[in-house]
Each structure stands twice: as C-alpha cells, then as structure tokens.
Amino acid sequence: MFNVLVIIPCYNEEKNISNVVQQIEELRRSISASGDITTNICFQLDYIIVNDCSIDTTLEVCINNGFSYLDLCANLGIGGCVQAGYLYAYTRGYDVAVQLDGDGQHDPSYIEKLLLPIVRGADIVIGSRFKDKQGFQSTGMRRMGINFLSKLIQFCSGLKVLDVTSGFRAVNRKYITIFAKNYAQDYPEPEALVVAALRNAKIEEIQVVMHERKEGTSSIRAVYYMIKVSLAILLARIVAAERM
C-alpha cells in the first residue's frame, strides 16, 4: 500500500479550488470502489491545500466545505508554499507526494499514471503538456520561454525535459525528504529539476492533458520570471560545480 499525498498550492483560487477537490474526491471514490486498474498498484490518496495567505475567500471556501488545508501565517510565494506541503508529507510519513495546482489546469485523473514510474524506481515524474502536444499548450510566447529554459537546463545538468515549468509532478519518499528540508523559492519548478538532476535523480516525463485556466489570473510576471529562473538555474550549476 502506497500512501500518496496531493499537495495543492493555492493563492486566490476561490473560484477554482472546489472543483479541484471535487475531482480528487471522485478519484478517491473510484479507487475505493474498484481498485486501481491503471497501474496495478494499491494506494491510498489524501490531499492537502496549502493556502498561501490568499486575500480573496479561498480560506473561507476551505473552511465552509470541510476541505483538508494548511493556512500559512505569512505569504511565502509558490516555493515556500509547496515546501510547506512537502514538510507536511514528510512529517506524516507519506511514500509519494504529487504536486497539483489549485487553478484547475491539472487533471487529477492522471495521478495514477504519474505514480507508475515512481513504483518502477523513478525519483521524480513530470506531467508534460508537450511530449505528444495534447490539450492546452499555453501561449506561443510562453512556449518559447519554456523551450529556452528546457535547453538551458539540459546544458547545465544534462537533463532533457520538455515541460520544465510543469507544476504537475510526483516525487518519491527520498525527494519528499530532500524538498521538505530545502526547496527552490520563487517559481521553483525548473530550479528544483536542476538541483535534483545534479543529485543524479532519476527523472521521467509522461504525457498529460492540461486545461486552460477558467477563472482568475496567473501571478507570473513573464520578464521577471525568465530572468529570475535563468539566473537560479545557472547559480545551481555553479554551486554544484564548486562542491565537486
């Protein structure tokens, strides 16, 4: 039996979070009713919403609906928010953690497919929009930026991943422990991959279908994001080289 925790970082998602939880609950019921027929493994699925000091009614939605949540006492940004989820998973002994955004773009039905490579020995599994180019592909400008970061990560670490900014990913117990103690801050997804790759993590990428955000707006500022993430990747490479 694998104990799996879905970590849902959440900031101002009052219009989306209920639907995300509903989909996870539907997956839990289907597992309980018929077992897992996709991966032929037995697992228990829990979730935790990590509310990063939302200034809308996200917290009230969680309370009123009886959702499982953490309410951070300060706004930590996406990196700190996700790390809080990993710390929760670590202290409660979960075998696998799955990151899944609170904006509704990630489809929980793919969680089972993310778990299979973990069971077979992968450390980290990325849910990718771009392997088979199915579903929502983001804007052309964002795809150009993601492609640049993908090539930069490959240059710095040797890791070839197409969807390096994907926040839909699963990690095993080893990397729950690592990320609970030290996780990249401020747009962490690409940097976390570099850090893991430089630790010789086994990282796989599988095709998933993602959806366009229906409500709310992204907090990403494109120019700042590209500069910050690029510098973080280069710095991670430099620090790793100095330790060798």
Helices and strands as residue ranges (DSSP letters): E 2-10, H 17-34, E 43-51, H 58-65, E 69-71, H 77-91, E 96-99, G 108-110, H 111-119, E 124-128, H 140-157, E 169-172, H 173-181, H 189-198, E 203-207, H 222-243
